[in-house]
């Protein structure tokens, strides 16, 4: 069971490729074998939103983030403030 004090750092970014799909990377969950690759992918993209989600509700938060990504990739116009509003119940400082 995750403690409330545990946090997962994430970033939503837009790929710099032709398709320009929105992706998420959960930095604090990266393993040694994929850490450098995933960080480089995120750094090559355009930053959109980042934050910390509570560890004890991370599965729910990841579902909410996936829904945001689906909406963005479907062409829905959302500002970072809209994403913050959508994820507010899961975000921590």
N, CA, C and O atoms as a MOPAC input file, in Angstrom:
PM7 MOZYME 1SCF
protein

 N      0.84400 1    -1.18600 1     0.00000 1
 C      0.00000 1     0.00000 1     0.00000 1
 C      0.88500 1     1.24400 1     0.00000 1
 O      1.82800 1     1.35100 1     0.78400 1
 N      0.57200 1     2.16200 1    -0.87400 1
 C      1.35500 1     3.39200 1    -0.99400 1
 C      0.99100 1     4.36400 1     0.12400 1
 O     -0.16700 1     4.45200 1     0.53100 1
 N      1.96900 1     5.07400 1     0.60400 1
 C      1.74800 1     6.08000 1     1.62600 1
 C      1.33600 1     7.39700 1     0.98900 1
 O      1.67800 1     7.68300 1    -0.15900 1
 N      0.60000 1     8.19000 1     1.74800 1
 C      0.16400 1     9.48500 1     1.22700 1
 C      1.34400 1    10.38100 1     0.89500 1
 O      1.24900 1    11.22100 1     0.00000 1
 N      2.45300 1    10.21500 1     1.60200 1
 C      3.61800 1    11.07200 1     1.36900 1
 C      4.35500 1    10.71100 1     0.08400 1
 O      5.17800 1    11.49400 1    -0.39100 1
 N      4.07600 1     9.53700 1    -0.48900 1
 C      4.72800 1     9.15000 1    -1.73100 1
 C      4.12400 1     9.94100 1    -2.89300 1
 O      2.91400 1    10.15200 1    -2.96700 1
 N      4.99800 1    10.36400 1    -3.78400 1
 C      4.55800 1    11.15800 1    -4.92500 1
 C      5.12700 1    10.55700 1    -6.20200 1
 O      6.19000 1     9.93700 1    -6.19400 1
 N      4.41400 1    10.74800 1    -7.27900 1
 C      4.88000 1    10.32700 1    -8.59100 1
 C      4.98900 1    11.58000 1    -9.44800 1
 O      3.99800 1    12.27000 1    -9.68700 1
 N      6.20800 1    11.86900 1    -9.91000 1
 C      6.44400 1    13.03200 1   -10.76000 1
 C      6.16400 1    12.64200 1   -12.21500 1
 O      6.62500 1    11.60400 1   -12.69100 1
 N      5.40500 1    13.48900 1   -12.90800 1
 C      5.06300 1    13.19800 1   -14.29700 1
 C      5.14400 1    14.44700 1   -15.15700 1
 O      5.16500 1    15.57200 1   -14.65600 1
 N      5.18900 1    14.22200 1   -16.45800 1
 C      5.13900 1    15.31300 1   -17.42500 1
 C      4.30100 1    14.86700 1   -18.61800 1
 O      4.45800 1    13.75600 1   -19.12400 1
 N      3.41900 1    15.74400 1   -19.05200 1
 C      2.70100 1    15.56300 1   -20.30900 1
 C      3.42700 1    16.43200 1   -21.32600 1
 O      3.65000 1    17.62000 1   -21.09600 1
 N      3.78700 1    15.83500 1   -22.44000 1
 C      4.50200 1    16.56500 1   -23.48100 1
 C      3.94000 1    16.19100 1   -24.84200 1
 O      3.24800 1    15.18500 1   -25.00000 1
 N      4.25200 1    17.01400 1   -25.79700 1
 C      3.83100 1    16.75300 1   -27.17600 1
 C      5.06100 1    16.36900 1   -27.98200 1
 O      6.06000 1    17.08700 1   -27.99500 1
 N      4.97700 1    15.22800 1   -28.65200 1
 C      6.10600 1    14.77700 1   -29.45400 1
 C      6.41300 1    15.79800 1   -30.53800 1
 O      5.51600 1    16.46900 1   -31.05000 1
 N      7.67200 1    15.90400 1   -30.87500 1
 C      8.07800 1    16.85500 1   -31.90300 1
 C      8.07400 1    16.22600 1   -33.29000 1
 O      8.60700 1    16.80900 1   -34.23400 1
 N      7.48400 1    15.05500 1   -33.42200 1
 C      7.38900 1    14.38000 1   -34.71300 1
 C      6.23400 1    14.94700 1   -35.52600 1
 O      5.50200 1    15.82000 1   -35.06000 1
 N      6.08200 1    14.45100 1   -36.72800 1
 C      5.01500 1    14.89800 1   -37.61800 1
 C      3.63600 1    14.74000 1   -36.97700 1
 O      2.79400 1    15.63100 1   -37.09000 1
 N      3.40700 1    13.62500 1   -36.31600 1
 C      2.09800 1    13.37600 1   -35.70500 1
 C      1.83400 1    14.25800 1   -34.49900 1
 O      0.68600 1    14.61900 1   -34.24200 1
 N      2.85800 1    14.60900 1   -33.76300 1
 C      2.71000 1    15.50400 1   -32.62100 1
 C      1.76100 1    14.99500 1   -31.55500 1
 O      0.96800 1    15.76500 1   -31.01400 1
 N      1.82900 1    13.71300 1   -31.24600 1
 C      0.94600 1    13.12400 1   -30.24300 1
 C      1.36500 1    13.54100 1   -28.83900 1
 O      2.54500 1    13.75200 1   -28.56100 1
 N      0.38900 1    13.65200 1   -27.97800 1
 C      0.64700 1    13.94000 1   -26.57000 1
 C      0.96600 1    12.63800 1   -25.85800 1
 O      0.31600 1    11.61700 1   -26.08300 1
 N      1.96300 1    12.68400 1   -25.00400 1
 C      2.43600 1    11.51800 1   -24.24900 1
 C      2.65200 1    11.93100 1   -22.79700 1
 O      2.69300 1    13.11600 1   -22.46600 1
 N      2.78900 1    10.93000 1   -21.94900 1
 C      3.10900 1    11.18300 1   -20.54800 1
 C      4.30200 1    10.31800 1   -20.16300 1
 O      4.46500 1     9.19900 1   -20.65000 1
 N      5.11800 1    10.85300 1   -19.29300 1
 C      6.21700 1    10.08300 1   -18.71000 1
 C      6.12100 1    10.25300 1   -17.19500 1
 O      5.96200 1    11.36400 1   -16.68900 1
 N      6.22100 1     9.13100 1   -16.48300 1
 C      6.20900 1     9.12700 1   -15.02200 1
 C      7.65600 1     8.95700 1   -14.56200 1
 O      8.14800 1     7.83600 1   -14.43700 1
 N      8.32100 1    10.05700 1   -14.31700 1
 C      9.75100 1    10.06300 1   -14.04500 1
 C     10.14400 1     9.19200 1   -12.85700 1
 O     11.12900 1     8.45600 1   -12.92800 1
 N      9.39600 1     9.26900 1   -11.78200 1
 C      9.78900 1     8.54700 1   -10.57600 1
 C      9.52100 1     7.04700 1   -10.66400 1
 O      9.85700 1     6.30600 1    -9.74000 1
 N      8.92500 1     6.59300 1   -11.75500 1
 C      8.68200 1     5.16100 1   -11.92900 1
 C      9.57400 1     4.54000 1   -12.99700 1
 O      9.44100 1     3.35700 1   -13.31100 1
 N     10.47300 1     5.32800 1   -13.55000 1
 C     11.36400 1     4.80200 1   -14.58100 1
 C     12.38400 1     3.85200 1   -13.96600 1
 O     12.85300 1     4.05900 1   -12.84600 1
 N     12.71200 1     2.82800 1   -14.70500 1
 C     13.73100 1     1.86300 1   -14.29200 1
 C     15.04900 1     2.21700 1   -14.96500 1
 O     15.07400 1     3.00200 1   -15.91300 1
 N     16.12400 1     1.65200 1   -14.48700 1
 C     17.43900 1     1.94100 1   -15.05400 1
 C     17.51400 1     1.64800 1   -16.54100 1
 O     18.16500 1     2.38600 1   -17.28100 1
 N     16.86300 1     0.58900 1   -16.99000 1
 C     16.96800 1     0.18700 1   -18.39400 1
 C     16.24800 1     1.12700 1   -19.36500 1
 O     16.57300 1     1.13900 1   -20.55200 1
 N     15.27900 1     1.91200 1   -18.88900 1
 C     14.55600 1     2.80500 1   -19.79700 1
 C     14.61500 1     4.28400 1   -19.39700 1
 O     14.02900 1     5.13100 1   -20.07000 1
 N     15.30100 1     4.58600 1   -18.33300 1
 C     15.31800 1     5.95500 1   -17.80300 1
 C     15.84600 1     6.96300 1   -18.83400 1
 O     15.17300 1     7.94700 1   -19.14100 1
 N     17.02400 1     6.72100 1   -19.35600 1
 C     17.63600 1     7.67300 1   -20.27400 1
 C     16.80600 1     7.85000 1   -21.54800 1
 O     16.62000 1     8.97400 1   -22.01500 1
 N     16.31300 1     6.75600 1   -22.10400 1
 C     15.50700 1     6.81100 1   -23.32900 1
 C     14.24000 1     7.63700 1   -23.12000 1
 O     13.94000 1     8.52300 1   -23.92100 1
 N     13.50200 1     7.35700 1   -22.06100 1
 C     12.24000 1     8.05900 1   -21.81200 1
 C     12.45700 1     9.53700 1   -21.50000 1
 O     11.68500 1    10.38500 1   -21.94700 1
 N     13.48200 1     9.84200 1   -20.75100 1
 C     13.77900 1    11.24400 1   -20.44300 1
 C     14.16800 1    11.99300 1   -21.70800 1
 O     13.73400 1    13.12500 1   -21.92100 1
 N     14.98300 1    11.36800 1   -22.54400 1
 C     15.37700 1    12.00900 1   -23.80500 1
 C     14.17700 1    12.24100 1   -24.71500 1
 O     14.09500 1    13.27700 1   -25.37500 1
 N     13.25500 1    11.30100 1   -24.75900 1
 C     12.03500 1    11.47100 1   -25.56000 1
 C     11.22700 1    12.66300 1   -25.06900 1
 O     10.76500 1    13.48000 1   -25.86600 1
 N     11.05900 1    12.76100 1   -23.76300 1
 C     10.29000 1    13.86500 1   -23.19000 1
 C     10.99800 1    15.20000 1   -23.43200 1
 O     10.35200 1    16.20000 1   -23.74300 1
 N     12.31900 1    15.21400 1   -23.29000 1
 C     13.07500 1    16.45500 1   -23.48800 1
 C     13.04400 1    16.91000 1   -24.94700 1
 O     13.12400 1    18.10700 1   -25.22100 1
 N     12.92800 1    15.97400 1   -25.88000 1
 C     12.87300 1    16.31900 1   -27.30200 1
 C     11.50200 1    16.87000 1   -27.69200 1
 O     11.36400 1    17.53700 1   -28.71800 1
 N     10.49400 1    16.58900 1   -26.87100 1
 C      9.14000 1    17.06700 1   -27.16100 1
 C      8.89700 1    18.45900 1   -26.59600 1
 O      9.79500 1    19.08200 1   -26.02900 1
 N      7.67400 1    18.93100 1   -26.76100 1
 C      7.27000 1    20.23500 1   -26.24600 1
 C      6.53100 1    20.04700 1   -24.92500 1
 O      5.50300 1    19.37300 1   -24.86800 1
 N      7.06300 1    20.64500 1   -23.87200 1
 C      6.44100 1    20.54800 1   -22.55600 1
 C      5.02300 1    21.09800 1   -22.60300 1
 O      4.77600 1    22.13800 1   -23.21500 1
 N      4.08500 1    20.39700 1   -21.95400 1
 C      2.70600 1    20.86700 1   -21.88900 1
 C      2.24200 1    21.05000 1   -20.44400 1
 O      1.66800 1    22.08200 1   -20.09800 1
 N      2.49400 1    20.04000 1   -19.59900 1
 C      2.03500 1    20.11000 1   -18.20900 1
 C      2.86800 1    19.14100 1   -17.38100 1
 O      3.26500 1    18.08400 1   -17.87100 1
 N      3.13100 1    19.49600 1   -16.13300 1
 C      3.82900 1    18.56500 1   -15.24500 1
 C      3.31800 1    18.73800 1   -13.83300 1
 O      2.64700 1    19.71600 1   -13.50500 1
 N      3.64700 1    17.78000 1   -13.02100 1
 C      3.24000 1    17.85400 1   -11.62600 1
 C      3.55800 1    16.57700 1   -10.88600 1
 O      4.29900 1    15.71700 1   -11.36300 1
 N      2.97600 1    16.48000 1    -9.70500 1
 C      3.12400 1    15.30900 1    -8.85400 1
 C      1.73400 1    14.78200 1    -8.53500 1
 O      0.82700 1    15.54900 1    -8.21300 1
 N      1.57600 1    13.46600 1    -8.62700 1
 C      0.31800 1    12.84400 1    -8.20400 1
 C      0.59000 1    12.08000 1    -6.92000 1
 O      1.70200 1    11.61800 1    -6.66600 1
 N     -0.45400 1    11.96300 1    -6.12500 1
 C     -0.33800 1    11.24400 1    -4.86000 1
 C     -0.14500 1     9.75600 1    -5.12900 1
 O     -0.84400 1     9.16600 1    -5.95300 1
 N      0.79900 1     9.16500 1    -4.43400 1
 C      1.08500 1     7.74800 1    -4.61900 1
 C     -0.07100 1     6.84200 1    -4.25100 1
 O     -0.25600 1     5.79500 1    -4.87200 1
 N     -0.86000 1     7.22700 1    -3.24100 1
 C     -1.92100 1     6.34000 1    -2.79000 1
 C     -3.13500 1     6.34500 1    -3.72000 1
 O     -4.03300 1     5.52200 1    -3.54400 1
 N     -3.19000 1     7.24300 1    -4.70100 1
 C     -4.28800 1     7.26000 1    -5.68400 1
 C     -3.73600 1     7.27100 1    -7.10600 1
 O     -4.39100 1     7.75100 1    -8.03100 1
 N     -2.54300 1     6.74700 1    -7.27100 1
 C     -1.88300 1     6.88300 1    -8.56400 1
 C     -2.59300 1     6.13100 1    -9.67900 1
 O     -2.56800 1     6.58500 1   -10.82300 1
 N     -3.21700 1     5.01500 1    -9.39300 1
 C     -3.92100 1     4.28500 1   -10.45400 1
 C     -5.09700 1     5.09200 1   -10.99200 1
 O     -5.32000 1     5.14700 1   -12.20200 1
 N     -5.84400 1     5.71600 1   -10.09200 1
 C     -6.94400 1     6.58700 1   -10.51600 1
 C     -6.41300 1     7.79200 1   -11.28200 1
 O     -6.98100 1     8.19500 1   -12.29800 1
 N     -5.32600 1     8.36000 1   -10.78900 1
 C     -4.73000 1     9.53000 1   -11.43300 1
 C     -4.23500 1     9.18600 1   -12.83100 1
 O     -4.41100 1     9.97500 1   -13.76000 1
 N     -3.62300 1     8.02500 1   -12.99300 1
 C     -3.13000 1     7.61500 1   -14.30500 1
 C     -4.27900 1     7.42500 1   -15.29000 1
 O     -4.13700 1     7.73600 1   -16.47300 1
 N     -5.40500 1     6.92100 1   -14.81800 1
 C     -6.58700 1     6.80000 1   -15.68900 1
 C     -7.05600 1     8.18300 1   -16.12800 1
 O     -7.38800 1     8.39000 1   -17.29500 1
 N     -7.08000 1     9.12000 1   -15.19700 1
 C     -7.50000 1    10.48800 1   -15.52300 1
 C     -6.52600 1    11.12500 1   -16.50800 1
 O     -6.94900 1    11.82400 1   -17.42900 1
 N     -5.23100 1    10.89400 1   -16.32700 1
 C     -4.23300 1    11.43400 1   -17.24900 1
 C     -4.39500 1    10.80800 1   -18.62300 1
 O     -4.30700 1    11.50300 1   -19.63400 1
 N     -4.63300 1     9.50000 1   -18.67100 1
 C     -4.87300 1     8.82900 1   -19.95700 1
 C     -6.08700 1     9.40800 1   -20.67900 1
 O     -6.06900 1     9.56100 1   -21.90000 1
 N     -7.13600 1     9.73000 1   -19.93300 1
 C     -8.32500 1    10.34000 1   -20.53500 1
 C     -7.99700 1    11.72100 1   -21.10600 1
 O     -8.46300 1    12.07500 1   -22.18900 1
 N     -7.20100 1    12.49100 1   -20.38100 1
 C     -6.77400 1    13.80600 1   -20.87700 1
 C     -5.97700 1    13.63500 1   -22.17000 1
 O     -6.19300 1    14.36500 1   -23.13700 1
 N     -5.05500 1    12.67000 1   -22.18600 1
 C     -4.25700 1    12.41800 1   -23.39100 1
 C     -5.13500 1    12.02700 1   -24.57200 1
 O     -4.91600 1    12.48900 1   -25.69100 1
 N     -6.11900 1    11.18700 1   -24.32800 1
 C     -7.03300 1    10.78800 1   -25.40400 1
 C     -7.75600 1    12.00000 1   -25.96900 1
 O     -7.89600 1    12.13800 1   -27.18400 1
 N     -8.21200 1    12.87000 1   -25.09200 1
 C     -8.91300 1    14.07500 1   -25.54100 1
 C     -7.99000 1    14.99000 1   -26.34000 1
 O     -8.37600 1    15.50100 1   -27.39200 1
 N     -6.77900 1    15.19600 1   -25.84500 1
 C     -5.81800 1    16.04100 1   -26.55500 1
 C     -5.47300 1    15.44500 1   -27.91900 1
 O     -5.42900 1    16.16000 1   -28.92000 1
 N     -5.23100 1    14.14400 1   -27.95400 1
 C     -4.85700 1    13.49000 1   -29.20900 1
 C     -6.02300 1    13.37800 1   -30.18200 1
 O     -5.81500 1    13.15100 1   -31.37400 1
 N     -7.24300 1    13.53500 1   -29.68800 1
 C     -8.41800 1    13.55200 1   -30.55700 1
 C     -8.66000 1    14.95200 1   -31.12600 1
 O     -9.57000 1    15.15700 1   -31.93000 1
 N     -7.83600 1    15.90900 1   -30.69900 1
 C     -7.93200 1    17.25100 1   -31.24200 1
 C     -8.64400 1    18.25600 1   -30.36000 1
 O     -8.82100 1    19.40900 1   -30.75300 1
 N     -9.05700 1    17.83500 1   -29.17000 1
 C     -9.72900 1    18.76900 1   -28.26700 1
 C     -8.73600 1    19.83700 1   -27.80600 1
 O     -7.59600 1    19.53100 1   -27.45600 1
 N     -9.17700 1    21.06400 1   -27.81300 1
 C     -8.33000 1    22.16700 1   -27.39200 1
 C     -8.38700 1    22.29600 1   -25.86800 1
 O     -9.44500 1    22.55400 1   -25.29300 1
 N     -7.24400 1    22.11300 1   -25.23300 1
 C     -7.14700 1    22.24100 1   -23.78100 1
 C     -5.88400 1    23.03000 1   -23.46400 1
 O     -4.83400 1    22.82300 1   -24.07100 1
 N     -6.00500 1    23.92000 1   -22.51900 1
 C     -4.85000 1    24.66700 1   -22.01500 1
 C     -4.31100 1    23.93200 1   -20.78700 1
 O     -5.03400 1    23.14200 1   -20.18000 1
 N     -3.06700 1    24.17700 1   -20.41700 1
 C     -2.54300 1    23.55700 1   -19.19800 1
 C     -3.43600 1    23.80800 1   -17.97000 1
 O     -3.55200 1    22.93900 1   -17.10600 1
 N     -4.05400 1    24.97200 1   -17.89000 1
 C     -4.95800 1    25.26000 1   -16.76400 1
 C     -6.16800 1    24.32100 1   -16.77200 1
 O     -6.66900 1    23.95000 1   -15.71000 1
 N     -6.63700 1    23.93800 1   -17.95700 1
 C     -7.73900 1    22.98400 1   -18.05800 1
 C     -7.31400 1    21.61200 1   -17.54100 1
 O     -8.07500 1    20.93000 1   -16.85500 1
 N     -6.09400 1    21.22200 1   -17.88000 1
 C     -5.56900 1    19.93600 1   -17.41300 1
 C     -5.43000 1    19.95700 1   -15.89800 1
 O     -5.77200 1    18.98500 1   -15.22400 1
 N     -4.93400 1    21.05200 1   -15.37000 1
 C     -4.80900 1    21.16100 1   -13.91200 1
 C     -6.17300 1    21.01600 1   -13.24900 1
 O     -6.29600 1    20.34700 1   -12.22200 1
 N     -7.18200 1    21.62800 1   -13.82000 1
 C     -8.53200 1    21.52700 1   -13.27200 1
 C     -9.02300 1    20.08000 1   -13.31400 1
 O     -9.63100 1    19.60600 1   -12.35500 1
 N     -8.76600 1    19.38200 1   -14.41100 1
 C     -9.17900 1    17.99000 1   -14.56900 1
 C     -8.50500 1    17.07500 1   -13.55100 1
 O     -9.11300 1    16.12000 1   -13.06800 1
 N     -7.26700 1    17.36700 1   -13.23200 1
 C     -6.46800 1    16.48800 1   -12.36100 1
 C     -6.36400 1    16.98100 1   -10.92900 1
 O     -5.66400 1    16.36800 1   -10.12300 1
 N     -7.03100 1    18.05600 1   -10.59600 1
 C     -6.86700 1    18.72300 1    -9.31400 1
 C     -6.97400 1    17.77700 1    -8.11400 1
 O     -6.20900 1    17.91700 1    -7.16000 1
 N     -7.88900 1    16.83500 1    -8.14100 1
 C     -8.07500 1    15.95400 1    -6.98300 1
 C     -6.90900 1    14.98200 1    -6.77900 1
 O     -6.77200 1    14.38900 1    -5.70900 1
 N     -6.07300 1    14.82100 1    -7.80300 1
 C     -4.95100 1    13.88800 1    -7.72300 1
 C     -3.61100 1    14.56900 1    -7.51100 1
 O     -2.64100 1    13.91700 1    -7.12400 1
 N     -3.54100 1    15.84800 1    -7.75600 1
 C     -2.26500 1    16.57700 1    -7.71300 1
 C     -1.87100 1    16.93000 1    -6.28500 1
 O     -2.71300 1    17.17800 1    -5.42200 1
 N     -0.58200 1    16.94300 1    -6.07400 1
 C     -0.01700 1    17.35500 1    -4.79600 1
 C      1.19800 1    18.23300 1    -5.09000 1
 O      1.68600 1    18.26200 1    -6.22000 1
 N      1.67800 1    18.93600 1    -4.09300 1
 C      2.83400 1    19.80200 1    -4.31600 1
 C      4.12300 1    19.11600 1    -3.94900 1
 O      5.19500 1    19.70700 1    -4.07700 1

